Amino acid sequence: MQTHHHHHHQEHEHRHIDEDMLSVEEAYRQIMACFGPLEPEEKPLLECLGQTLAAEIRSPLALPPLANSGMDGYAVRRADIGGAGEAQPRRLQVIGLVAAGQVSTQTVASGTAIRIMTGAPVPAGADTVVPFEETDEVERRAAGRTLDEIDIRADLPVGCNVRPAGEDVQPGQLVLEAGTVIRPAEIGVMASLGLERARVIRRPLVSVLSTGDELESLGQPLAGGKIYDSNGFSVAASIIAAGGRPQTLGIARDNLADMRRKLEQVAGSDLLVTSAGVSKGDYDVVKDVLTERGDINFWSVRMRPAKPLAFGMLRDDAGAADMDGTPGKPIPLMGLPGNPVSAMVAFEMFARPAIRAMLGRQRLARPVVEGTLTGPIRNTDGRRVFARVEVARQNGVFYANPTGPQGSNILTSMSRANGLAVCPEDLPVKEAGERVSIIMLDWNEEVDL
């Protein structure tokens, strides 16, 4: 439930440590054993941004394809300009001009030069490019003289200002490894190789189901005792942010028929994420339906917030047999707690890494930094506490400022946070001024770090 006025949902009563509780690590291990990279798909280049390359890319061509000029200037033979300087220029006949995108049909013979633009292929016979600043071109233009000859005023070494063919990439060279995450730079690299499409690991389709009679859809008036379904939105947004594609199934009411109807829409998903209906005090409708459709474990995890967690496999038997009549593959189900903050923290710790594993990402966890607490984190019952904190950096030190009341129903505490500070299970309190590990939820340009 997403209410905060039922006392059995409040997680700050003192109670002995539950021996049947799972550690965060054990829950993570059991969940992550069920996830790995999904199958590849081929897509237009730009649509692959943020996805993972499914196969290595070797270059079909040389880059640059031809030796080309690094400067606007004159393509010459080095032998013709030896010893040239301001005092003793070498005069060469200018026999042509070559621009970027053209290939000169002329050959630079001894005593001649070809005017060349940056990026243009170096003509046959030439081995060096003299920038126009090292010639008398400016004076000739100013005096209105033709540029059919030019005085070279610098002695440059062979190959000067010439970018060799294949300097960036040789044909057949490994350019991008499988598993590379495609950023704008990788899109540019693939485009430079002429690749219109890429093979990438597909994005997982993640179904989102909110449960509870107290929930109301957005756009509807709120009747007494009802609250708007925020979890459906925060979870769907978290799925997009993690790289998945959400499929929102809406709200399932606390009755068997409605739950079963909703579960029929899950076919074809790579993961179903539910919120509410998994903690000890909840109605058993959710548990009953999930258990009749699959093998689901209802766990208490030694963490706060987000102690209640369900995980298991749904049999895909809701009429979702494949074309050949075989039953569909089982779908992993993750049941998040109903409290909005608990749902987001549980998603962060368990669903996000699962989505990233399906995306073929190598790094599943958020970056962790060490910082200094500016206020205490209290640990009343031997659970690992993930406190919402606002992280800022002063003089090279990260400071973690707890974001107000930490009740698991207070969603604004999550909105003000850009990190989760961790208090270990065995510490009753982390005091202000103590060092703390901080899971960075976002490194964004709105926050001074």
C-alpha positions in Angstrom: 0.0 0.0 0.0 1.1 3.5 -0.6 -0.7 4.9 2.4 1.3 6.1 5.3 -1.5 6.0 7.9 -1.5 2.3 8.6 0.8 1.7 11.5 2.0 -1.7 10.4 3.7 -0.1 7.4 5.8 2.2 9.5 9.3 0.9 9.6 10.7 2.7 12.6 9.4 0.5 15.5 12.1 -1.1 17.5 12.1 -4.8 17.1 14.6 -7.7 17.4 16.5 -8.7 14.3 14.5 -11.2 12.2 16.6 -14.3 11.8 14.9 -15.1 8.5 15.9 -11.8 7.0 18.1 -11.9 3.9 21.2 -9.7 3.7 21.2 -7.2 0.8 24.0 -9.2 -0.8 22.1 -12.5 -0.6 18.9 -11.0 -2.1 21.0 -9.3 -4.8 22.8 -12.6 -5.6 19.6 -14.6 -5.9 18.0 -11.9 -8.1 21.0 -11.3 -10.4 21.5 -15.0 -11.0 18.3 -14.8 -13.2 19.5 -12.0 -15.5 22.0 -11.8 -18.4 22.3 -10.0 -21.7 19.2 -10.2 -24.0 19.4 -11.1 -27.6 20.7 -8.7 -30.2 18.7 -6.6 -32.7 19.8 -4.6 -35.7 18.8 -1.0 -35.7 19.4 2.3 -37.6 22.6 3.9 -36.2 21.0 6.8 -34.3 18.5 4.6 -32.5 21.4 2.6 -30.9 22.4 5.5 -28.6 22.8 4.2 -25.0 22.7 0.5 -26.0 25.5 -2.0 -26.0 27.2 -3.3 -29.1 26.4 -7.0 -29.5 29.3 -7.8 -31.9 32.7 -6.2 -32.4 33.1 -3.8 -35.3 36.1 -4.1 -37.6 36.7 -1.3 -40.1 35.6 -2.0 -43.7 37.9 0.8 -44.9 41.0 2.9 -44.2 40.5 6.3 -42.4 41.5 8.6 -43.9 41.1 6.7 -47.2 43.9 8.7 -48.8 46.8 10.7 -47.6 45.5 14.2 -47.2 46.5 17.7 -46.3 46.4 19.0 -42.7 46.7 22.6 -43.9 45.6 25.1 -46.6 48.8 25.6 -48.6 50.9 24.0 -51.4 51.6 20.4 -52.1 55.3 20.1 -53.0 58.3 17.8 -53.3 60.5 18.1 -50.2 63.6 18.0 -52.5 62.5 21.3 -54.2 62.4 23.3 -50.9 65.6 22.2 -49.1 67.3 25.3 -47.6 64.4 27.6 -48.3 63.9 30.6 -46.0 62.8 34.2 -45.8 66.1 35.3 -47.3 66.3 32.6 -50.0 62.9 31.6 -51.1 62.4 28.7 -53.6 60.1 29.7 -56.6 57.8 27.0 -57.9 55.3 26.9 -60.7 51.7 26.5 -59.5 50.0 24.0 -61.9 46.6 23.5 -60.3 44.3 23.5 -57.2 42.8 20.6 -55.3 39.9 21.1 -52.9 38.6 18.7 -50.2 36.5 16.0 -51.8 38.4 16.2 -55.1 41.3 14.0 -56.3 43.8 15.8 -58.5 44.6 14.2 -61.8 47.9 16.1 -62.0 51.3 15.0 -60.8 53.7 17.3 -58.9 56.9 17.2 -61.0 60.1 18.8 -59.9 59.8 22.6 -59.7 56.0 22.6 -59.5 53.4 22.8 -56.7 49.7 22.4 -56.4 47.5 24.7 -54.3 45.7 22.4 -51.7 43.0 22.8 -49.2 42.8 21.1 -45.8 41.5 17.6 -46.1 42.1 17.3 -49.8 44.1 14.2 -51.0 47.8 14.9 -51.6 48.5 14.7 -55.3 50.8 12.2 -56.9 54.5 13.2 -56.7 54.1 15.5 -53.7 55.3 14.4 -50.3 55.0 17.6 -48.2 52.5 20.5 -47.7 53.7 24.0 -47.1 51.1 26.2 -45.3 50.3 29.4 -47.3 51.6 31.5 -44.4 55.1 30.2 -45.2 54.8 31.6 -48.8 54.4 35.0 -50.4 50.8 34.3 -51.3 49.4 37.1 -49.2 51.7 39.7 -50.8 51.0 38.4 -54.3 47.2 38.7 -53.8 47.6 42.1 -52.3 49.7 43.3 -55.3 47.1 41.8 -57.7 49.6 39.3 -59.1 48.5 36.0 -60.4 49.2 32.8 -58.4 50.7 30.9 -61.3 53.9 30.8 -59.3 54.7 30.9 -55.6 57.8 31.6 -53.4 58.3 29.0 -50.6 59.9 30.6 -47.5 60.4 27.6 -45.3 62.3 24.3 -45.3 59.9 21.7 -44.0 60.7 18.0 -43.4 59.2 15.3 -45.6 55.6 14.4 -44.7 55.0 17.7 -43.0 51.3 18.6 -42.8 50.4 15.3 -44.5 48.0 13.0 -42.8 48.8 9.5 -43.9 46.1 7.1 -45.3 44.9 4.8 -42.5 46.3 7.0 -39.8 43.1 6.7 -37.8 41.9 3.3 -38.8 43.4 0.5 -41.0 41.1 -1.8 -43.0 40.1 -4.8 -40.9 41.2 -3.1 -37.7 39.1 -3.7 -34.5 37.5 -0.4 -33.9 34.8 -1.1 -31.2 34.6 -4.2 -29.0 31.5 -6.1 -28.3 30.0 -4.8 -25.0 30.9 -1.1 -25.8 28.2 1.3 -24.7 27.2 3.5 -27.6 27.7 7.2 -26.8 27.6 10.0 -29.4 31.4 9.4 -30.0 30.7 5.8 -31.0 27.8 6.8 -33.2 30.3 9.2 -35.0 32.9 6.4 -35.3 30.4 4.0 -36.8 29.2 6.7 -39.2 32.8 7.4 -40.3 33.0 3.8 -41.3 29.8 4.1 -43.4 27.8 1.8 -41.1 24.1 2.8 -41.3 23.0 0.1 -38.8 24.4 -1.6 -35.8 23.8 -4.8 -33.9 23.0 -4.0 -30.3 21.6 -5.9 -27.3 17.9 -5.0 -27.2 16.3 -3.0 -24.5 14.3 -5.0 -22.0 10.5 -4.6 -21.9 9.5 -4.2 -18.3 5.9 -4.3 -17.2 4.8 -2.1 -14.3 1.8 -3.0 -12.1 0.6 -1.0 -9.1 -1.7 -2.8 -6.7 -4.1 -1.6 -4.1 -7.7 -0.5 -3.6 -6.5 2.9 -2.2 -4.9 3.9 -5.5 -6.5 6.3 -8.0 -5.3 7.0 -11.6 -4.1 10.5 -12.5 -6.8 12.6 -14.0 -9.5 11.2 -11.8 -10.9 13.1 -8.8 -9.7 11.7 -5.4 -12.4 10.2 -3.4 -12.0 9.9 0.4 -9.3 7.6 1.5 -7.7 7.4 -2.0 -4.2 8.5 -3.1 -2.8 8.9 -6.6 -0.7 6.1 -7.9 2.8 7.7 -7.8 4.7 4.4 -7.8 3.5 3.5 -11.3 5.1 6.7 -12.5 8.3 6.7 -10.5 9.0 3.1 -11.3 8.2 3.5 -15.1 10.5 6.6 -15.1 13.2 4.6 -13.3 12.9 1.9 -16.0 13.4 4.5 -18.8 16.3 6.0 -16.9 17.9 2.6 -16.5 17.6 1.9 -20.2 14.5 -0.3 -20.3 11.2 0.2 -22.0 8.3 0.4 -19.6 4.9 -1.1 -20.3 2.4 0.4 -17.8 -0.4 -2.0 -16.8 -2.1 0.5 -14.5 -3.7 -0.4 -11.1 -4.8 -3.9 -10.1 -7.5 -3.9 -7.5 -7.3 -6.2 -4.4 -9.4 -9.0 -6.0 -8.4 -12.2 -7.7 -10.2 -11.5 -11.0 -8.6 -8.1 -11.5 -5.1 -9.3 -10.7 -5.4 -12.3 -13.1 -6.7 -10.0 -15.8 -3.7 -7.7 -15.4 -1.2 -10.5 -15.4 -2.5 -11.6 -18.8 -1.0 -8.5 -20.3 2.5 -9.4 -19.0 3.2 -11.9 -21.8 6.3 -11.0 -23.7 7.8 -8.9 -21.0 11.4 -9.5 -19.8 10.5 -8.5 -16.2 7.4 -7.6 -14.3 7.7 -5.0 -11.5 4.9 -4.7 -9.0 4.5 -2.3 -6.1 2.7 -3.0 -2.9 1.2 -6.3 -1.7 4.4 -7.9 -0.6 4.8 -7.0 3.1 3.6 -9.0 6.1 0.5 -6.9 6.8 -0.8 -6.7 3.3 -3.9 -8.4 1.9 -3.0 -11.8 0.5 -4.7 -11.3 -2.9 -1.5 -10.3 -4.6 0.4 -13.1 -2.9 -2.3 -15.7 -3.8 -2.4 -14.7 -7.5 1.4 -14.5 -7.9 1.9 -17.8 -6.1 -0.7 -19.6 -8.3 1.1 -18.3 -11.4 4.7 -18.9 -10.4 7.4 -19.6 -7.8 7.6 -16.4 -5.8 9.6 -15.8 -2.7 8.4 -13.2 -0.2 11.5 -11.9 1.6 12.4 -9.6 4.4 15.7 -7.9 3.4 17.9 -6.5 6.2 17.7 -3.0 4.8 15.8 0.2 5.5 13.8 1.5 3.7 12.5 -1.4 1.5 12.5 -4.4 3.9 9.6 -6.3 2.1 10.6 -7.7 -1.3 9.2 -10.4 -3.5 11.1 -12.1 -6.3 10.5 -15.2 -8.4 9.4 -16.5 -11.8 5.9 -16.2 -13.3 4.9 -19.0 -15.5 3.7 -17.4 -18.8 0.6 -19.5 -19.0 -1.9 -16.8 -19.5 -2.8 -18.0 -23.0 0.7 -16.9 -24.0 1.8 -20.1 -25.7 4.2 -19.4 -28.5 3.1 -20.0 -32.2 4.1 -23.7 -32.0 2.0 -24.3 -28.9 4.9 -24.5 -26.4 4.3 -22.4 -23.2 6.1 -19.1 -23.1 9.2 -18.6 -21.1 8.8 -17.7 -17.4 9.0 -14.0 -16.6 11.0 -12.8 -13.6 8.8 -10.8 -11.2 10.1 -8.3 -8.7 7.6 -7.2 -6.1 8.6 -3.8 -4.6 7.1 -2.5 -1.3 4.3 0.0 -1.6 5.8 2.9 0.3 6.9 5.3 -2.4 10.5 5.8 -1.1 10.8 2.1 -0.3 9.7 1.3 -3.9 12.3 3.6 -5.4 15.2 2.4 -3.1 14.3 -1.3 -3.8 14.2 -0.5 -7.5 17.6 1.2 -7.2 19.2 -1.7 -5.4 17.7 -4.7 -7.3 15.7 -3.8 -10.4 18.1 -1.3 -11.9 21.1 -3.7 -11.9 18.8 -6.4 -13.4 17.8 -4.1 -16.3 21.5 -3.1 -16.8 22.5 -6.8 -16.9 19.8 -7.4 -19.6 21.2 -4.4 -21.5 24.6 -6.1 -21.5 26.3 -3.4 -19.4 29.5 -4.4 -17.7 29.0 -2.0 -14.7 25.8 -2.7 -12.9 26.2 -0.5 -9.8 26.1 3.2 -9.4 29.4 5.0 -8.6 30.1 5.1 -4.8 32.0 8.0 -3.2 33.3 8.5 0.3 32.0 11.6 2.0 31.3 13.3 5.4 27.9 13.3 7.0 26.4 16.7 8.0 23.7 15.1 10.2 23.2 11.7 11.9 21.8 8.5 10.5 20.1 6.4 13.1 19.8 2.6 12.8 17.2 1.3 15.3 17.0 -2.4 14.4 20.2 -3.8 12.8 19.3 -3.2 9.2 21.4 -1.5 6.5 20.1 2.0 6.3 20.1 3.9 2.9 19.6 7.5 3.9 18.5 10.0 1.3 21.2 12.7 1.1 22.0 15.8 -0.9 25.6 15.5 -1.9 27.7 18.6 -2.6 31.5 19.1 -2.8 33.4 21.8 -0.9 37.2 22.1 -1.2 37.4 18.6 -2.7 35.4 16.9 0.0 32.0 15.4 -0.5 29.4 16.3 2.1 26.2 14.3 2.5 23.3 16.3 3.9 20.3 14.1 5.0 17.2 15.4 3.2 14.8 15.9 6.1 12.4 13.3 7.6 13.4 9.9 6.4 10.0 8.2 6.7 9.5 5.8 3.9 6.3 7.5 2.9 7.9 10.9 2.3 8.6 11.0 -1.4 9.9 14.6 -1.4 12.9 13.3 0.6 13.8 11.3 -2.5 13.3 14.3 -4.8 15.8 16.4 -2.9 18.4 13.6 -2.8 21.1 12.8 -5.3 22.7 10.1 -3.2 22.0 7.3 -0.7 24.4 7.3 2.3 24.9 3.9 3.8 24.9 3.1 7.5 26.0 -0.5 8.0 23.8 -3.1 9.8 26.1 -3.3 12.9 26.2 0.4 13.7 23.4 2.0 15.8 24.2 5.4 14.5 26.4 7.3 12.1 27.1 10.7 13.6 27.5 14.1 11.8 31.2 14.5 10.9 31.7 10.7 10.3 32.8 9.3 7.0 30.2 7.5 5.0 29.9 5.7 1.7 27.4 7.4 -0.7 25.7 5.7 -3.6 25.5 8.4 -6.2 22.0 8.3 -7.7 22.8 11.0 -10.2 25.8 13.0 -11.3 24.0 15.8 -13.1 25.0 19.2 -14.2 22.4 20.8 -12.0 24.3 19.8 -8.9 27.7 21.4 -8.0 30.1 18.5 -7.4 
